[in-house]
């Protein structure tokens, strides 16, 4: 076991998801900050207050801005008056393009409207066929997944503690795992790099965003590797996933799924310095069950190897309830967690019924729901997170959805405040335009969609999609998780986004 160098919290795990673009060997991984309520002021104080800073639009026409961005590929964009829906400006707004993670803004209201803002995902431990007598459960112990995309090791540990408090020390029957509440999805997008932690499996029983912690060190010149499912207090090892350092340079990682376990190999040349990262899990039910057994064993309760089956509900011995869906979605939009988007999207589709078999049919059901409810009929999403490059939305259709969503009042408050920046990339706290939006980034794909308003001015709904699919296809399979040229291209796309927001705010604000 490696030394435990990391203290981990649920927020820490979420933050770790953002680090996935840093390096293939680093941790694999953009809340609302409302203005304080206005206070009454006297006319004299108000008269002394400085006037809001004017928006300084970038020089030139829209065509000039697009040319100056020097962005390869294609760009579609539109800005609307948020009150009337009138078009302020548009360019190729009907071009259907990959939305990347801006798709999560669509999934957000789909889940909220179908499941309800107070919905909680519930994970339970049940008994079937008997009660606990003298420390022994005279029946089966059932771990029942509720589809919670944010379940953590610490949550399983609390349920293990409840069982011990009830006196459980052994079971006479079977240890059954029922994770059938959602379909098993081996990975969100098969086209992603094999070790991308943001592309895990999705299922009815998830753990640690379906990622396992991989750490490595060198002792006496020899590489030491370990996998665990760490939390703030405990570092349970795993037996259903293995990893081995092998003498090679490329590929950096390989992965295989067998009947009983997952096996990783990693190039020893990539482990020159001690480090850690999170790797995706492909059999999440088996992973969660394995960790639960380890946690119980550490508390003096041995249970047999799991059997996976759909069973009728039994007596509840322990349970964990997630945060309300409103909070889950707020974090999803802030940290752009793909597994959360897929989990809540699948749960909403199942609530609408009938049961769907995977992400694409679930996304198709969402597309139809959005078309019926919001009049945005051009959505062709293939998942709920936007990770699949095959998803398509036209800027006009996304803006139409955002316009209708604003009138309902929920989405703008859940979106993260999007910072405006200076020429050196520093955030400008005093910038006169407030933006609440969802970003979306894939290699050579950049998107921004949401709401902007000059303080005291008229609100704007906007969508900006840019993509160079030729370059994206050319770099497919690049193990660096940040192909050559992608960083520069994304920087240009983001600069264009800010120029456009400032232009529209000056024209309309």
C-alpha positions as CSV (number, residue, x, y, z in Angstrom):
1,X,0.0,0.0,0.0
2,X,1.4,3.4,-0.9
3,X,1.5,6.2,1.7
4,X,-1.7,8.2,1.8
5,X,-0.6,11.6,0.6
6,X,-4.0,12.9,-0.4
7,X,-7.0,14.0,1.8
8,X,-10.1,13.5,-0.3
9,X,-13.5,15.0,-0.1
10,X,-16.6,14.9,-2.4
11,X,-15.7,18.4,-3.5
12,X,-12.1,17.4,-3.9
13,X,-13.1,14.5,-6.1
14,X,-15.2,16.9,-8.2
15,X,-12.4,19.3,-8.5
16,X,-10.1,16.5,-9.6
17,X,-12.2,15.9,-12.6
18,X,-11.1,19.3,-13.9
19,X,-7.5,18.3,-13.9
20,X,-7.9,15.7,-16.6
21,X,-6.5,18.0,-19.3
22,X,-3.2,18.6,-17.4
23,X,-1.3,15.5,-18.3
24,X,-1.9,11.8,-18.9
25,X,0.1,11.1,-15.7
26,X,-1.7,13.6,-13.4
27,X,-5.0,13.4,-11.6
28,X,-7.6,12.8,-14.2
29,X,-10.0,14.9,-13.8
30,X,-15.9,25.0,-15.1
31,X,-21.8,27.4,-8.1
32,X,-23.7,30.3,-8.3
33,X,-22.4,33.4,-6.5
34,X,-25.4,35.7,-6.4
35,X,-25.0,39.4,-5.8
36,X,-26.0,40.4,-2.2
37,X,-29.5,41.7,-1.9
38,X,-29.8,45.4,-2.7
39,X,-30.1,47.6,0.3
40,X,-32.1,50.9,0.4
41,X,-29.9,54.0,-0.1
42,X,-30.7,57.6,0.1
43,X,-30.9,59.7,-3.0
44,X,-27.8,61.5,-1.9
45,X,-25.7,58.3,-1.5
46,X,-27.1,57.0,-4.8
47,X,-26.1,60.2,-6.5
48,X,-22.5,59.8,-5.2
49,X,-22.2,56.2,-6.5
50,X,-20.0,55.8,-9.5
51,X,-21.8,55.1,-12.8
52,X,-21.4,51.6,-14.1
53,X,-18.3,51.2,-16.3
54,X,-19.2,51.3,-20.0
55,X,-18.6,48.2,-22.1
56,X,-15.7,48.6,-24.5
57,X,-16.5,46.6,-27.5
58,X,-13.7,45.2,-29.6
59,X,-13.0,47.2,-32.7
60,X,-14.4,46.2,-36.1
61,X,-17.4,44.3,-37.5
62,X,-18.5,40.8,-36.7
63,X,-16.6,39.7,-39.9
64,X,-13.5,41.4,-38.5
65,X,-13.7,39.6,-35.2
66,X,-14.1,36.3,-36.9
67,X,-11.1,36.9,-39.1
68,X,-9.0,38.3,-36.3
69,X,-9.7,35.2,-34.2
70,X,-7.8,33.1,-36.9
71,X,-9.8,30.1,-35.8
72,X,-9.7,27.1,-38.2
73,X,-12.8,25.1,-38.8
74,X,-16.4,26.5,-38.5
75,X,-18.2,28.8,-36.2
76,X,-21.9,29.2,-35.7
77,X,-23.3,31.9,-33.3
78,X,-26.4,33.9,-32.4
79,X,-27.4,36.5,-29.8
80,X,-31.0,37.2,-28.9
81,X,-32.8,39.8,-26.8
82,X,-33.7,37.7,-23.7
83,X,-37.0,39.6,-23.3
84,X,-38.4,39.6,-26.8
85,X,-36.4,36.9,-28.6
86,X,-35.4,39.4,-31.3
87,X,-32.1,38.5,-33.1
88,X,-29.3,40.9,-32.2
89,X,-26.7,39.3,-34.4
90,X,-26.1,35.9,-36.0
91,X,-23.6,34.0,-38.2
92,X,-24.2,30.5,-39.6
93,X,-26.7,30.0,-36.7
94,X,-28.4,27.0,-38.4
95,X,-25.1,25.1,-38.8
96,X,-25.4,21.9,-36.6
97,X,-22.3,21.5,-34.5
98,X,-21.0,19.5,-31.6
99,X,-22.1,21.3,-28.4
100,X,-19.6,19.6,-26.1
101,X,-20.5,20.2,-22.4
102,X,-23.0,22.9,-23.2
103,X,-25.3,19.9,-23.6
104,X,-25.4,19.6,-19.8
105,X,-27.5,22.8,-19.8
106,X,-30.2,20.8,-21.7
107,X,-29.8,17.8,-19.4
108,X,-30.2,20.0,-16.4
109,X,-33.8,21.0,-17.1
110,X,-34.7,17.6,-18.4
111,X,-33.7,16.0,-15.1
112,X,-35.3,18.8,-13.0
113,X,-38.6,18.8,-14.8
114,X,-38.9,15.0,-14.9
115,X,-37.5,14.0,-11.5
116,X,-38.1,17.2,-9.5
117,X,-35.6,19.4,-7.7
118,X,-35.9,17.6,-4.4
119,X,-35.3,14.1,-5.9
120,X,-32.6,12.2,-4.1
121,X,-30.8,9.1,-5.3
122,X,-31.0,6.3,-2.6
123,X,-28.5,3.5,-2.1
124,X,-29.6,0.8,0.3
125,X,-28.4,-2.2,2.1
126,X,-31.3,-4.7,2.7
127,X,-31.9,-8.0,4.2
128,X,-33.9,-10.7,2.5
129,X,-35.1,-14.0,4.1
130,X,-34.1,-13.3,7.7
131,X,-33.1,-10.9,10.5
132,X,-29.9,-10.3,12.4
133,X,-29.7,-12.7,15.3
134,X,-26.7,-13.0,17.5
135,X,-24.5,-11.1,15.1
136,X,-25.6,-13.3,12.1
137,X,-27.9,-12.3,9.3
138,X,-30.2,-15.3,8.7
139,X,-30.6,-14.5,5.1
140,X,-29.2,-12.6,2.2
141,X,-27.5,-9.2,2.4
142,X,-28.4,-7.0,-0.6
143,X,-26.6,-3.9,-1.8
144,X,-29.1,-2.1,-4.0
145,X,-27.9,0.7,-6.3
146,X,-30.1,3.7,-6.8
147,X,-28.3,5.2,-9.7
148,X,-26.5,7.8,-7.6
149,X,-23.7,9.3,-9.8
150,X,-22.0,10.9,-6.9
151,X,-21.8,8.0,-4.3
152,X,-18.4,8.1,-2.5
153,X,-16.4,5.6,-0.5
154,X,-17.2,7.6,2.6
155,X,-20.9,7.0,2.0
156,X,-20.4,3.3,1.8
157,X,-18.4,3.5,5.0
158,X,-21.2,5.2,6.8
159,X,-23.6,2.4,5.7
160,X,-21.0,-0.2,6.9
161,X,-20.9,1.6,10.3
162,X,-24.8,1.4,10.5
163,X,-24.6,-2.4,9.9
164,X,-22.0,-2.9,12.6
165,X,-24.1,-0.8,15.0
166,X,-27.0,-3.1,14.2
167,X,-24.8,-6.0,15.4
168,X,-24.0,-7.6,12.0
169,X,-20.8,-9.7,12.0
170,X,-21.5,-12.4,9.4
171,X,-24.3,-13.5,7.0
172,X,-25.7,-17.0,6.5
173,X,-26.9,-16.3,3.0
174,X,-25.6,-14.6,0.0
175,X,-24.2,-11.1,-0.7
176,X,-26.4,-9.9,-3.6
177,X,-25.7,-6.8,-5.6
178,X,-28.6,-5.3,-7.5
179,X,-27.5,-2.6,-9.8
180,X,-30.2,-3.0,-12.5
181,X,-32.0,0.3,-11.8
182,X,-30.0,1.8,-14.8
183,X,-28.6,0.1,-17.8
184,X,-24.9,-0.8,-17.7
185,X,-22.8,1.5,-20.0
186,X,-19.2,0.5,-20.3
187,X,-18.0,4.0,-21.2
188,X,-19.6,7.2,-22.3
189,X,-17.7,7.6,-25.5
190,X,-15.5,4.8,-26.9
191,X,-13.5,7.3,-29.0
192,X,-11.8,8.9,-25.9
193,X,-8.3,7.9,-24.7
194,X,-8.4,4.7,-22.8
195,X,-7.2,6.2,-19.5
196,X,-9.4,9.3,-19.5
197,X,-11.0,9.5,-16.1
198,X,-13.8,11.8,-17.5
199,X,-15.0,8.8,-19.6
200,X,-16.0,6.1,-17.1
201,X,-18.7,3.6,-17.1
202,X,-22.3,4.5,-15.9
203,X,-24.6,2.1,-14.1
204,X,-27.0,1.6,-11.3
205,X,-24.3,1.4,-8.6
206,X,-21.5,3.9,-9.1
207,X,-18.6,4.8,-6.8
208,X,-16.2,7.7,-6.8
209,X,-17.5,8.9,-10.2
210,X,-16.5,5.4,-11.3
211,X,-12.8,6.1,-11.0
212,X,-10.1,4.2,-9.1
213,X,-7.1,6.0,-7.6
214,X,-3.8,4.9,-9.1
215,X,-0.6,5.9,-7.2
216,X,3.1,5.1,-7.9
217,X,6.4,5.5,-6.3
218,X,10.0,4.2,-6.5
219,X,11.6,2.3,-3.7
220,X,15.2,1.2,-4.0
221,X,15.0,1.8,-7.7
222,X,11.9,-0.3,-8.2
223,X,8.5,0.9,-9.2
224,X,5.7,0.3,-6.7
225,X,2.1,0.8,-7.9
226,X,-1.2,0.5,-6.1
227,X,-4.9,1.0,-6.7
228,X,-7.4,2.1,-4.1
229,X,-10.8,3.7,-3.5
230,X,-9.7,6.4,-1.1
231,X,-11.8,8.8,1.0
232,X,-10.9,11.4,3.6
233,X,-10.5,8.7,6.3
234,X,-9.9,5.4,4.7
235,X,-7.9,3.9,1.8
236,X,-9.6,0.6,1.0
237,X,-7.7,-1.4,-1.6
238,X,-9.4,-3.1,-4.5
239,X,-9.1,-6.7,-5.8
240,X,-11.3,-6.5,-8.9
241,X,-9.0,-4.1,-10.7
242,X,-5.3,-4.6,-11.1
243,X,-2.4,-2.7,-12.6
244,X,1.1,-3.6,-13.6
245,X,4.1,-1.5,-14.7
246,X,5.7,-2.9,-17.8
247,X,8.9,-2.2,-19.7
248,X,7.8,-0.1,-22.6
249,X,7.4,3.5,-23.8
250,X,4.1,3.4,-25.7
251,X,1.3,3.0,-25.3
252,X,1.3,4.6,-21.9
253,X,-1.8,2.6,-20.8
254,X,-3.6,-0.5,-21.8
255,X,-6.8,-1.9,-20.4
256,X,-8.7,-5.2,-20.6
257,X,-11.9,-6.4,-19.0
258,X,-12.1,-10.1,-18.1
259,X,-14.8,-12.2,-16.5
260,X,-13.8,-11.4,-13.0
261,X,-11.6,-8.3,-13.1
262,X,-10.2,-5.4,-15.0
263,X,-6.5,-5.2,-15.7
264,X,-4.4,-2.2,-16.5
265,X,-0.8,-2.0,-17.7
266,X,1.2,1.2,-17.6
267,X,4.5,2.0,-19.3
268,X,7.3,2.1,-16.7
269,X,9.0,4.9,-18.5
270,X,6.0,7.1,-17.7
271,X,6.5,6.6,-13.9
272,X,9.9,8.3,-13.5
273,X,8.6,10.5,-10.7
274,X,6.2,9.6,-7.9
275,X,2.6,10.6,-8.7
276,X,-1.0,9.7,-8.9
277,X,-4.1,10.0,-11.0
278,X,-7.6,8.6,-11.3
279,X,-8.4,5.9,-13.8
280,X,-11.8,5.1,-15.2
281,X,-13.7,2.0,-13.9
282,X,-15.6,-0.2,-16.5
283,X,-17.4,-2.5,-14.1
284,X,-18.7,-0.1,-11.5
285,X,-21.1,-2.5,-9.7
286,X,-18.2,-5.0,-9.1
287,X,-16.0,-2.1,-7.9
288,X,-18.5,-0.8,-5.4
289,X,-19.3,-4.2,-4.1
290,X,-15.6,-5.0,-3.7
291,X,-15.0,-1.8,-1.7
292,X,-18.0,-2.4,0.5
293,X,-16.7,-5.8,1.4
294,X,-13.3,-4.4,2.3
295,X,-15.0,-1.7,4.5
296,X,-17.1,-4.3,6.3
297,X,-14.1,-6.6,6.8
298,X,-12.1,-3.7,8.4
299,X,-15.0,-3.4,10.9
300,X,-15.0,-7.1,11.8
301,X,-17.7,-8.4,9.4
302,X,-16.8,-10.9,6.7
303,X,-19.3,-11.3,3.8
304,X,-19.0,-13.6,0.8
305,X,-18.1,-12.7,-2.7
306,X,-21.0,-10.8,-4.4
307,X,-23.6,-12.3,-6.8
308,X,-25.2,-9.9,-9.2
309,X,-29.0,-10.3,-9.6
310,X,-32.2,-8.4,-9.7
311,X,-34.1,-9.1,-6.5
312,X,-37.3,-7.8,-4.9
313,X,-36.8,-5.2,-2.1
314,X,-36.2,-6.4,1.4
315,X,-36.0,-4.9,4.9
316,X,-33.8,-1.8,4.9
317,X,-30.8,-2.1,7.2
318,X,-28.9,1.1,6.1
319,X,-29.2,3.7,3.4
320,X,-27.5,6.7,1.9
321,X,-29.5,9.6,0.3
322,X,-27.8,11.9,-2.1
323,X,-28.1,15.7,-2.0
324,X,-31.3,17.0,-3.6
325,X,-31.1,17.1,-7.3
326,X,-30.9,20.9,-7.4
327,X,-27.6,20.7,-5.6
328,X,-26.4,17.7,-7.6
329,X,-27.0,19.6,-10.9
330,X,-25.4,22.8,-9.6
331,X,-22.2,20.9,-8.9
332,X,-22.5,19.1,-12.3
333,X,-22.7,22.5,-14.1
334,X,-19.8,23.8,-12.1
335,X,-17.4,20.9,-12.4
336,X,-18.8,19.5,-15.7
337,X,-18.9,16.0,-14.4
338,X,-19.9,13.7,-17.3
339,X,-21.0,10.7,-15.2
340,X,-23.5,13.0,-13.3
341,X,-25.0,14.2,-16.6
342,X,-25.4,10.7,-17.9
343,X,-26.8,9.3,-14.6
344,X,-29.4,12.0,-14.1
345,X,-30.3,11.8,-17.8
346,X,-30.8,8.1,-17.7
347,X,-32.9,8.4,-14.5
348,X,-35.1,11.0,-16.1
349,X,-35.6,8.8,-19.2
350,X,-36.6,5.8,-17.1
351,X,-39.0,8.0,-15.2
352,X,-40.7,8.9,-18.4
353,X,-40.7,5.2,-19.5
354,X,-40.4,2.7,-21.0
355,X,-36.9,1.6,-19.9
356,X,-34.1,2.6,-22.3
357,X,-31.1,0.4,-23.1
358,X,-28.3,3.0,-23.2
359,X,-27.2,6.6,-23.6
360,X,-28.2,7.1,-27.2
361,X,-31.8,6.1,-26.9
362,X,-32.0,8.0,-23.6
363,X,-30.6,11.1,-25.3
364,X,-33.1,10.6,-28.2
365,X,-36.0,10.7,-25.6
366,X,-34.5,13.9,-24.2
367,X,-34.3,15.5,-27.6
368,X,-38.0,14.8,-28.2
369,X,-38.9,16.1,-24.8
370,X,-37.0,19.4,-25.3
371,X,-38.6,19.8,-28.8
372,X,-42.1,19.4,-27.3
373,X,-41.6,21.5,-24.2
374,X,-39.3,24.3,-25.5
375,X,-39.8,24.3,-29.2
376,X,-36.1,23.6,-29.9
377,X,-36.6,20.9,-32.6
378,X,-33.1,20.6,-34.0
379,X,-31.4,18.8,-31.2
380,X,-29.5,15.6,-32.1
381,X,-27.7,14.7,-28.9
382,X,-26.2,11.2,-28.6
383,X,-25.7,11.4,-24.8
384,X,-26.5,13.7,-21.9
385,X,-23.0,15.1,-21.2
386,X,-21.9,16.2,-24.7
387,X,-18.8,14.0,-24.6
388,X,-19.7,12.3,-27.9
389,X,-18.5,14.3,-30.9
390,X,-21.4,12.9,-32.9
391,X,-23.9,15.1,-31.0
392,X,-25.2,18.0,-32.9
393,X,-27.1,21.2,-32.1
394,X,-27.5,24.4,-34.2
395,X,-26.7,27.7,-32.3
396,X,-30.2,28.9,-33.1
397,X,-31.8,25.8,-31.5
398,X,-29.7,26.1,-28.4
399,X,-30.5,29.8,-28.1
400,X,-34.2,29.0,-28.5
401,X,-34.0,26.5,-25.7
402,X,-32.1,28.9,-23.4
403,X,-34.7,31.6,-24.2
404,X,-37.6,29.4,-23.1
405,X,-35.7,28.1,-20.1
406,X,-35.0,31.6,-18.9
407,X,-38.7,32.3,-18.8
408,X,-39.1,29.4,-16.4
409,X,-36.6,30.9,-14.1
410,X,-34.5,27.8,-13.0
411,X,-31.6,27.4,-15.3
412,X,-29.9,30.9,-15.1
413,X,-29.5,30.5,-11.3
414,X,-27.9,27.1,-11.6
415,X,-25.4,28.1,-14.2
416,X,-21.9,29.1,-13.1
417,X,-20.8,32.8,-13.3
418,X,-18.5,32.9,-16.3
419,X,-15.5,35.2,-15.7
420,X,-14.5,37.9,-18.2
421,X,-10.8,38.3,-18.5
422,X,-8.1,40.8,-19.4
423,X,-5.5,40.4,-22.2
424,X,-3.3,38.3,-19.9
425,X,-6.1,35.9,-18.9
426,X,-6.7,37.3,-15.5
427,X,-10.3,37.5,-14.2
428,X,-11.8,40.9,-14.2
429,X,-14.0,41.2,-11.1
430,X,-15.2,44.7,-12.1
431,X,-16.1,43.9,-15.7
432,X,-19.4,45.6,-16.5
433,X,-20.9,42.5,-18.1
434,X,-22.2,39.6,-16.0
435,X,-22.3,36.3,-17.7
436,X,-23.9,33.0,-16.5
437,X,-23.1,30.3,-19.0
438,X,-22.0,26.7,-19.6
439,X,-18.7,26.1,-21.3
440,X,-18.0,23.1,-23.6
441,X,-14.5,21.9,-24.6
442,X,-13.3,18.9,-26.6
443,X,-10.1,18.8,-28.6
444,X,-10.7,21.4,-31.4
445,X,-14.3,22.0,-30.2
446,X,-15.2,25.0,-28.0
447,X,-18.7,26.2,-27.0
448,X,-20.2,28.7,-24.8
449,X,-24.0,29.2,-24.2
450,X,-25.9,31.1,-21.7
451,X,-26.9,34.6,-20.6
452,X,-25.2,38.0,-20.5
453,X,-26.2,41.4,-19.1
454,X,-24.6,44.7,-18.7
455,X,-25.3,45.9,-15.2
456,X,-28.5,47.8,-15.5
457,X,-28.9,46.9,-19.2
458,X,-31.0,44.5,-21.2
459,X,-30.3,40.7,-20.9
460,X,-29.0,38.7,-23.8
461,X,-29.2,35.0,-24.7
462,X,-26.3,33.7,-26.7
463,X,-24.8,30.6,-28.2
464,X,-21.3,30.3,-29.7
465,X,-20.2,27.0,-31.2
466,X,-16.7,26.5,-32.9
467,X,-15.2,23.3,-34.2
468,X,-12.5,22.0,-36.4
469,X,-13.5,18.5,-37.0
470,X,-10.7,17.8,-39.5
471,X,-8.0,18.6,-36.9
472,X,-10.0,16.6,-34.3
473,X,-10.1,13.5,-36.5
474,X,-6.4,13.9,-37.3
475,X,-5.4,13.8,-33.6
476,X,-7.8,10.9,-32.6
477,X,-5.9,8.3,-30.7
478,X,-3.3,10.8,-29.3
479,X,-2.6,9.5,-25.8
480,X,-1.4,12.8,-24.5
481,X,-5.1,13.8,-23.8
482,X,-4.0,17.2,-25.1
483,X,-3.0,16.9,-28.8
484,X,-0.6,19.2,-30.4
485,X,-2.2,22.5,-31.3
486,X,-5.4,22.0,-29.2
487,X,-4.4,24.4,-26.4
488,X,-3.7,27.3,-28.9
489,X,-6.9,26.6,-30.8
490,X,-9.0,26.6,-27.7
491,X,-7.4,29.8,-26.5
492,X,-8.3,31.5,-29.7
493,X,-11.9,30.2,-29.5
494,X,-12.3,31.6,-25.9
495,X,-10.9,35.0,-26.9
496,X,-13.5,35.1,-29.7
497,X,-16.2,34.2,-27.2
498,X,-15.3,37.1,-24.9
499,X,-15.0,39.6,-27.9
500,X,-18.5,38.5,-29.1
501,X,-20.1,38.9,-25.6
502,X,-18.6,42.4,-25.3
503,X,-19.7,43.4,-28.8
504,X,-23.3,42.2,-28.2
505,X,-23.4,43.9,-24.8
506,X,-22.3,47.2,-26.3
507,X,-24.7,46.9,-29.2
508,X,-27.7,46.0,-27.1
509,X,-26.9,46.8,-23.4
